[in-house]
Amino acid sequence: MNILNVAYYTIKRNIRDKRSLCLMLLFPIVLILILGTALDSQFKPQNVDKTVVYYINNDNGEMGKAFDQFINQDEIKEILDVKTADSKEEARGIVSGGGAAALIEIDEDFTASYALGEKANIHVYNNNNSGFRASVVRNIVDSFIDGANSGGAILSIGKMPDYKTFTTIEDTPLETDGKIPGAMDYYAVTMLVMILMYGAGYGTYGMAEDYLYDTGNRIKASPIKIHELFIGKILGIIFTIFCQSMIIILFTKFVYKANWGNNMAQIAYICLSFSVFSTAMGSAACILFKNERTADSVINILIPIFTFLAGGYVPINSSNNVFASIRVLSPNFLAQTAIFKTIYGREVLDIYTSTGILWAASLIMLLISLAAARRFKA
């Protein structure tokens, strides 16, 4: 009963703190609206326009003509916007200046070298900033070369075999709705996780009130046991933060139409796990630093860092192994990963791995906090 009474009055006091309550609810709701509206276009799949390339054919032989036919096929024209230039220098200058993705140049002895079985060159000069467009050009040129090599190999056996052609590629539009997050969907998750981290402030204040201030001195003289007070306070704070997260989810789901998937029970479980983590972090910081302001300062420095590493402000897609290893240390990343994979139907094992790490870290911090809190008992 002591534990339940402490939890009840902790919840009641947190609800009466109108300033903190409004901040925890209105701040993420406004941020989601601003970021989700301003960056909406950045999250929508865009149609890829044609890749501009310059083309110079110095070969008048059969292979040069074959490449002319190849690059002027309707299928290739849907991908490449082929332009000509008066000179190689002019074309390379345009490519270097960003006016085209690449320059394709065929050597004048291309047909002769191919006929002799020697190395025949098609040069591709690309702009370093062309990105995937340079890869598109190279893949198209490689497909011609592969076909030419196959034809040469067939001719080398002295005859052309009978063969049939089949259409093996089916052009089907890709429907992305509900499969990838839009801006409102993305920031509904990341801002929720960020504000749950700020819930650590409840843990910091709760521990400071009971163990560092005058209220704590009176409690020390009371018959209530330290572990009863500690558990009751922690449960009350966790319940407060968790309820706030559910309000934000329901608001963004029905007002902003954010996608939270069909498994709300699992979303709630992840939010509960993260509420426990943020409470444990705030409590541990206050008990260990023995100063509420210092604990708050440290937490307020860590939260933006954790949010940035998790891609909370701007999505970060990095292939850098070092960065990938660092971002796993962000609790925000673990929570976001679990939520996104729940919504968009990814690996269940990753979801429970992420939440398992959060629960393990929370347990360690709570045990450390309880052990340190016992030293405050008079």
Backbone hydrogen bonds, N-H to C=O, Kabsch-Sander energy under -0.5 kcal/mol:
donor,donor_aa,acceptor,acceptor_aa,energy
5,N,1,M,-2.8
6,V,2,N,-2.4
7,A,3,I,-2.4
8,Y,4,L,-2.7
9,Y,5,N,-2.4
10,T,6,V,-1.9
11,I,7,A,-2.3
12,K,8,Y,-2.4
13,R,9,Y,-2.1
14,N,10,T,-2.2
15,I,11,I,-2.3
16,R,12,K,-1.6
17,D,13,R,-0.9
18,K,16,R,-1.9
21,L,17,D,-2.4
22,C,18,K,-2.7
23,L,19,R,-2.2
24,M,20,S,-2.6
25,L,21,L,-1.3
26,L,22,C,-3.3
27,F,22,C,-0.6
27,F,23,L,-1.3
29,I,25,L,-1.2
30,V,26,L,-2.7
31,L,27,F,-2.2
32,I,28,P,-2.8
33,L,29,I,-1.7
34,I,30,V,-2.5
35,L,31,L,-2.9
36,G,32,I,-2.5
37,T,33,L,-1.8
38,A,34,I,-2.7
39,L,35,L,-2.2
40,D,37,T,-0.8
42,Q,39,L,-0.8
43,F,39,L,-0.6
43,F,40,D,-1.3
44,K,41,S,-0.9
49,D,47,N,-0.6
51,T,79,I,-2.8
52,V,50,K,-0.6
53,V,81,D,-2.0
54,Y,102,A,-2.4
55,Y,83,K,-2.3
56,I,104,I,-2.9
58,N,56,I,-0.6
58,N,106,I,-1.7
60,N,58,N,-0.5
65,K,61,G,-2.1
66,A,62,E,-2.3
67,F,63,M,-2.1
68,D,64,G,-1.8
69,Q,65,K,-2.3
70,F,66,A,-2.3
71,I,67,F,-2.9
72,N,68,D,-1.0
73,Q,70,F,-1.3
77,K,73,Q,-2.4
78,E,74,D,-1.3
79,I,76,I,-1.5
80,L,76,I,-3.2
81,D,51,T,-2.8
82,V,80,L,-0.8
83,K,53,V,-2.8
91,A,87,S,-2.1
92,R,88,K,-2.6
93,G,89,E,-2.1
94,I,90,E,-2.0
95,V,91,A,-2.4
96,S,92,R,-2.8
97,G,93,G,-1.7
98,G,95,V,-1.4
99,G,94,I,-2.6
100,A,94,I,-0.6
101,A,52,V,-2.9
102,A,52,V,-0.9
103,L,125,Y,-2.8
104,I,54,Y,-3.2
105,E,103,L,-0.5
105,E,123,H,-2.8
106,I,56,I,-2.3
107,D,121,N,-1.6
110,F,107,D,-1.4
113,S,109,D,-2.7
114,Y,110,F,-2.1
115,A,111,T,-2.4
116,L,112,A,-1.6
117,G,114,Y,-1.1
118,E,113,S,-2.7
123,H,105,E,-3.2
125,Y,103,L,-2.6
126,N,124,V,-0.5
127,N,101,A,-1.8
130,S,127,N,-2.1
133,R,130,S,-1.7
134,A,131,G,-0.7
135,S,131,G,-0.9
136,V,132,F,-2.0
137,V,133,R,-2.0
138,R,134,A,-2.3
139,N,135,S,-2.5
140,I,136,V,-2.0
141,V,137,V,-2.3
142,D,138,R,-2.8
143,S,139,N,-1.9
144,F,140,I,-1.5
145,I,141,V,-2.3
146,D,142,D,-2.9
147,G,143,S,-1.9
148,A,144,F,-2.6
149,N,145,I,-2.8
150,S,146,D,-2.2
151,G,147,G,-2.4
152,G,148,A,-2.4
153,A,149,N,-2.2
154,I,150,S,-2.1
155,L,151,G,-2.5
156,S,152,G,-1.5
157,I,154,I,-1.2
158,G,155,L,-1.7
159,K,154,I,-0.7
168,T,166,F,-0.8
170,E,168,T,-0.5
171,D,169,I,-0.5
172,T,170,E,-1.0
175,E,173,P,-0.6
176,T,174,L,-0.6
179,K,176,T,-2.4
180,I,176,T,-1.4
186,Y,182,G,-2.8
187,Y,183,A,-2.6
188,A,184,M,-1.6
189,V,185,D,-1.2
190,T,186,Y,-2.3
191,M,187,Y,-2.2
192,L,188,A,-0.9
193,V,189,V,-2.4
194,M,190,T,-2.2
195,I,191,M,-2.3
196,L,192,L,-2.1
197,M,193,V,-1.6
198,Y,194,M,-1.7
199,G,195,I,-0.8
200,A,197,M,-2.0
201,G,198,Y,-2.0
202,Y,199,G,-1.5
203,G,199,G,-0.9
204,T,200,A,-2.3
205,Y,201,G,-2.5
206,G,202,Y,-2.7
207,M,203,G,-2.1
208,A,204,T,-2.2
209,E,205,Y,-2.6
210,D,206,G,-1.5
211,Y,207,M,-2.1
212,L,208,A,-2.1
213,Y,208,A,-1.4
216,G,209,E,-0.8
216,G,213,Y,-0.7
217,N,213,Y,-1.2
218,R,214,D,-1.7
219,I,215,T,-2.1
220,K,216,G,-2.1
221,A,217,N,-0.8
222,S,219,I,-1.4
229,L,225,K,-2.3
230,F,226,I,-2.7
231,I,227,H,-2.6
232,G,228,E,-2.3
233,K,229,L,-2.3
234,I,230,F,-2.5
235,L,231,I,-2.7
236,G,232,G,-2.2
237,I,233,K,-2.2
238,I,234,I,-2.7
239,F,235,L,-2.4
240,T,236,G,-1.8
241,I,237,I,-2.5
242,F,238,I,-2.7
243,C,239,F,-2.3
244,Q,240,T,-1.8
245,S,241,I,-2.1
246,M,242,F,-2.0
247,I,243,C,-1.9
248,I,244,Q,-2.1
249,I,245,S,-2.3
250,L,246,M,-2.5
251,F,247,I,-2.4
252,T,248,I,-2.6
253,K,249,I,-2.1
254,F,250,L,-2.2
255,V,251,F,-2.8
256,Y,251,F,-0.8
258,A,252,T,-2.8
260,W,258,A,-0.7
264,M,262,N,-0.8
267,I,263,N,-1.7
268,A,264,M,-2.6
269,Y,265,A,-2.0
270,I,266,Q,-2.2
271,C,267,I,-2.4
272,L,268,A,-2.5
273,S,269,Y,-2.4
274,F,270,I,-2.3
275,S,271,C,-2.2
276,V,272,L,-2.2
277,F,273,S,-1.8
278,S,274,F,-2.7
279,T,275,S,-2.1
280,A,276,V,-2.4
281,M,277,F,-2.6
282,G,278,S,-2.4
283,S,279,T,-2.5
284,A,280,A,-2.6
285,A,281,M,-2.2
286,C,282,G,-2.0
287,I,283,S,-2.5
288,L,284,A,-2.6
289,F,285,A,-2.4
290,K,286,C,-1.7
291,N,286,C,-0.5
295,A,291,N,-2.2
296,D,292,E,-2.7
297,S,293,R,-2.4
298,V,294,T,-2.4
299,I,295,A,-2.4
300,N,296,D,-2.7
301,I,297,S,-1.1
302,L,298,V,-2.1
303,I,299,I,-2.5
305,I,301,I,-1.0
306,F,302,L,-3.0
307,T,303,I,-2.7
308,F,304,P,-2.4
309,L,305,I,-2.6
310,A,306,F,-1.7
311,G,308,F,-1.6
312,G,307,T,-3.3
317,N,315,P,-0.6
318,S,316,I,-0.7
324,A,320,N,-2.4
325,S,321,N,-1.8
326,I,322,V,-2.0
327,R,323,F,-2.8
328,V,324,A,-0.8
329,L,326,I,-1.7
330,S,327,R,-1.4
334,L,330,S,-1.5
335,A,331,P,-2.2
336,Q,332,N,-3.0
337,T,333,F,-2.5
338,A,334,L,-2.0
339,I,335,A,-2.3
340,F,336,Q,-3.0
341,K,337,T,-2.2
342,T,338,A,-1.4
343,I,339,I,-2.4
344,Y,340,F,-2.7
346,R,341,K,-2.6
351,I,347,E,-1.1
352,Y,348,V,-2.0
353,T,349,L,-1.9
354,S,350,D,-2.3
355,T,351,I,-2.1
356,G,352,Y,-1.8
357,I,353,T,-2.0
358,L,354,S,-1.7
359,W,355,T,-2.5
360,A,356,G,-2.4
361,A,357,I,-2.5
362,S,358,L,-2.3
363,L,359,W,-2.5
364,I,360,A,-2.1
365,M,361,A,-2.2
366,L,362,S,-2.6
367,L,363,L,-2.4
368,I,364,I,-2.2
369,S,365,M,-2.4
370,L,366,L,-2.7
371,A,367,L,-2.4
372,A,368,I,-2.3
373,A,369,S,-2.5
374,R,370,L,-1.6
375,R,372,A,-0.9
376,F,373,A,-1.7
377,K,374,R,-1.1
